[in-house]
Amino acid sequence: MPAPLTDEQNRLDREALLDAAERLLCERGIQAVGMDEIRAASGLPLKRIYRFFAAKEDLVVAMLKRRDLRWRGNLSARVEQVPDPHERVLAVFDWLAEWFAEPGFRGCAWINAFGELGASSEAVLAEVRSHKEKFHDQVAVWVHATGVPVVEPVFLLAEGAIVTAGINGDPAPARHARAAAAVLLGRP
């Protein structure tokens, strides 16, 4: 009889599973990837995978939640280094341009998940909305610090750049959105 799995082994296996799922689902799409492919990529048996997540939808939601924490954390780490409030807002667009230029960039995981499952999965829709609300709130804090009442336009510029870059595969939308945000902030 095999030894019982430790909490640490469970944590490591769950992370390996989420890593494999995120890579495959973001590269190829949620509906295009089957659980057998995720099993093969993670090296875990299906029975073990289904102990972590009862359904593929649960795995997708967990992957999006984990990605949200990392994505917004990376954004904050970059933006919070900038001391001037106006430049801090513009740093959002600099960070987006770097993200758009990363190899394998395929657009926004949440917008892509919404496009695939938003109409049929309340859990995925809730996670997409949660991410977008948290991103909005993050941007709002930075914009409020400037004293210029342009939260919604700046947020929409960021979202528009994300969507456009995802479709075009080009980081230029971040630069264009940055220039527009600079005008809104009185920093052309």
C-alpha positions as CSV (number, residue, x, y, z in Angstrom):
1,M,0.0,0.0,0.0
2,P,1.4,3.4,-1.0
3,A,2.2,5.9,1.8
4,P,-0.4,8.6,2.3
5,L,0.2,11.8,0.5
6,T,1.5,14.7,2.6
7,D,0.0,18.2,2.6
8,E,3.2,19.4,0.9
9,Q,2.9,16.7,-1.9
10,N,-0.8,17.7,-2.4
11,R,0.3,21.4,-2.7
12,L,3.0,20.5,-5.2
13,D,0.7,18.3,-7.2
14,R,-2.0,20.9,-7.3
15,E,0.5,23.6,-8.4
16,A,1.8,21.3,-11.1
17,L,-1.7,20.6,-12.3
18,L,-2.6,24.3,-12.4
19,D,0.7,25.1,-14.2
20,A,-0.1,22.5,-16.9
21,A,-3.7,23.6,-17.2
22,E,-2.8,27.2,-17.5
23,R,-0.2,26.6,-20.1
24,L,-2.5,24.4,-22.3
25,L,-5.7,26.4,-21.8
26,C,-4.1,29.7,-22.4
27,E,-2.2,28.5,-25.5
28,R,-5.0,26.6,-27.1
29,G,-8.3,27.5,-25.5
30,I,-10.4,25.9,-22.8
31,Q,-12.7,23.9,-25.1
32,A,-9.9,22.7,-27.3
33,V,-8.0,21.0,-24.5
34,G,-9.3,17.8,-23.0
35,M,-8.7,16.5,-19.5
36,D,-6.5,13.7,-20.9
37,E,-4.1,16.3,-22.3
38,I,-4.0,18.1,-19.0
39,R,-3.4,14.7,-17.3
40,A,-0.5,14.0,-19.6
41,A,1.0,17.4,-19.2
42,S,0.7,17.4,-15.4
43,G,1.9,13.8,-15.0
44,L,-1.0,13.2,-12.6
45,P,-3.6,10.4,-12.9
46,L,-7.1,11.6,-13.8
47,K,-8.4,10.2,-10.5
48,R,-6.0,12.4,-8.6
49,I,-6.9,15.4,-10.8
50,Y,-10.6,14.9,-10.1
51,R,-9.9,14.8,-6.3
52,F,-8.5,18.3,-6.6
53,F,-11.2,19.5,-9.0
54,A,-14.5,17.7,-9.5
55,A,-15.0,19.2,-13.0
56,K,-13.0,21.0,-15.6
57,E,-14.9,24.1,-14.9
58,D,-13.6,24.1,-11.3
59,L,-10.0,23.7,-12.7
60,V,-10.6,26.7,-15.0
61,V,-11.8,28.8,-12.2
62,A,-8.9,27.9,-9.9
63,M,-6.5,28.6,-12.7
64,L,-8.0,32.0,-13.4
65,K,-8.0,32.9,-9.6
66,R,-4.3,31.9,-9.3
67,R,-3.4,33.8,-12.5
68,D,-5.3,36.9,-11.2
69,L,-3.2,37.0,-8.1
70,R,0.1,36.7,-10.0
71,W,-1.0,39.1,-12.8
72,R,-2.2,41.9,-10.5
73,G,0.8,41.3,-8.2
74,N,3.3,41.7,-11.0
75,L,1.5,44.8,-12.2
76,S,1.5,46.3,-8.7
77,A,5.2,45.5,-8.2
78,R,6.1,47.4,-11.3
79,V,3.7,50.3,-10.9
80,E,4.4,50.9,-7.2
81,Q,8.1,51.5,-7.9
82,V,7.2,54.8,-9.6
83,P,7.1,57.6,-7.1
84,D,5.1,60.3,-9.1
85,P,1.4,59.5,-9.2
86,H,0.9,60.6,-12.8
87,E,3.9,58.5,-14.0
88,R,2.6,55.6,-11.9
89,V,-0.6,55.6,-13.9
90,L,1.4,55.7,-17.2
91,A,3.5,52.8,-15.9
92,V,0.4,50.6,-16.1
93,F,0.7,51.0,-19.9
94,D,4.4,50.4,-19.9
95,W,3.8,47.1,-18.0
96,L,1.1,46.2,-20.4
97,A,3.4,46.8,-23.4
98,E,6.0,44.4,-21.8
99,W,3.3,41.8,-21.2
100,F,2.0,42.1,-24.8
101,A,5.5,41.6,-26.1
102,E,6.1,38.4,-24.1
103,P,6.6,35.3,-26.3
104,G,3.3,33.3,-26.5
105,F,1.1,36.3,-25.5
106,R,-2.4,35.3,-26.5
107,G,-4.5,38.1,-25.0
108,C,-6.4,38.3,-21.7
109,A,-7.1,34.9,-20.1
110,W,-10.3,36.3,-18.6
111,I,-11.6,37.8,-21.8
112,N,-10.7,34.5,-23.6
113,A,-12.5,32.5,-20.9
114,F,-15.5,34.7,-21.0
115,G,-15.6,34.3,-24.8
116,E,-15.5,30.6,-24.5
117,L,-17.6,29.9,-21.4
118,G,-19.1,33.1,-20.1
119,A,-22.6,32.4,-21.4
120,S,-22.6,28.8,-20.1
121,S,-20.7,28.9,-16.9
122,E,-21.8,31.1,-14.0
123,A,-18.6,30.2,-12.1
124,V,-16.3,31.3,-14.9
125,L,-18.4,34.4,-15.5
126,A,-18.1,35.3,-11.8
127,E,-14.3,34.8,-11.8
128,V,-14.0,37.0,-14.9
129,R,-16.1,39.7,-13.4
130,S,-14.1,39.5,-10.1
131,H,-10.8,39.9,-12.0
132,K,-12.0,42.9,-14.0
133,E,-13.4,44.5,-10.8
134,K,-10.1,44.0,-9.0
135,F,-8.1,45.4,-11.9
136,H,-10.5,48.4,-12.1
137,D,-10.1,49.0,-8.4
138,Q,-6.3,48.8,-8.7
139,V,-6.3,51.3,-11.5
140,A,-8.7,53.5,-9.6
141,V,-6.3,53.8,-6.6
142,W,-3.5,54.9,-8.9
143,V,-5.6,57.4,-10.8
144,H,-7.2,58.9,-7.7
145,A,-3.8,59.6,-6.3
146,T,-3.3,62.0,-9.3
147,G,-6.3,64.1,-8.3
148,V,-7.6,64.0,-11.9
149,P,-11.1,62.4,-12.2
150,V,-10.4,60.1,-15.1
151,V,-10.6,56.6,-13.6
152,E,-13.1,55.2,-16.1
153,P,-11.4,56.5,-19.3
154,V,-8.0,55.3,-18.1
155,F,-9.4,51.9,-17.2
156,L,-11.1,51.6,-20.6
157,L,-7.9,52.6,-22.3
158,A,-6.1,49.7,-20.5
159,E,-8.9,47.2,-21.3
160,G,-9.0,48.4,-24.9
161,A,-5.3,48.0,-25.3
162,I,-5.5,44.5,-23.8
163,V,-8.2,43.4,-26.2
164,T,-6.6,45.0,-29.2
165,A,-3.1,43.6,-28.5
166,G,-4.7,40.1,-28.0
167,I,-6.3,40.3,-31.4
168,N,-3.4,41.9,-33.3
169,G,-0.5,40.3,-31.4
170,D,1.3,43.7,-31.3
171,P,2.3,45.7,-28.2
172,A,1.6,49.0,-30.0
173,P,-1.9,49.4,-28.5
174,A,-0.3,49.9,-25.0
175,R,1.8,52.8,-26.4
176,H,-1.2,54.4,-28.0
177,A,-3.3,54.0,-24.8
178,R,-0.4,55.4,-22.8
179,A,-0.3,58.5,-25.0
180,A,-4.1,59.0,-24.6
181,A,-3.9,58.5,-20.8
182,A,-1.1,61.1,-20.6
183,V,-3.4,63.6,-22.3
184,L,-6.2,62.8,-19.9
185,L,-3.8,63.3,-17.0
186,G,-2.5,66.6,-18.4
187,R,0.9,65.1,-19.2
188,P,1.2,65.0,-23.0
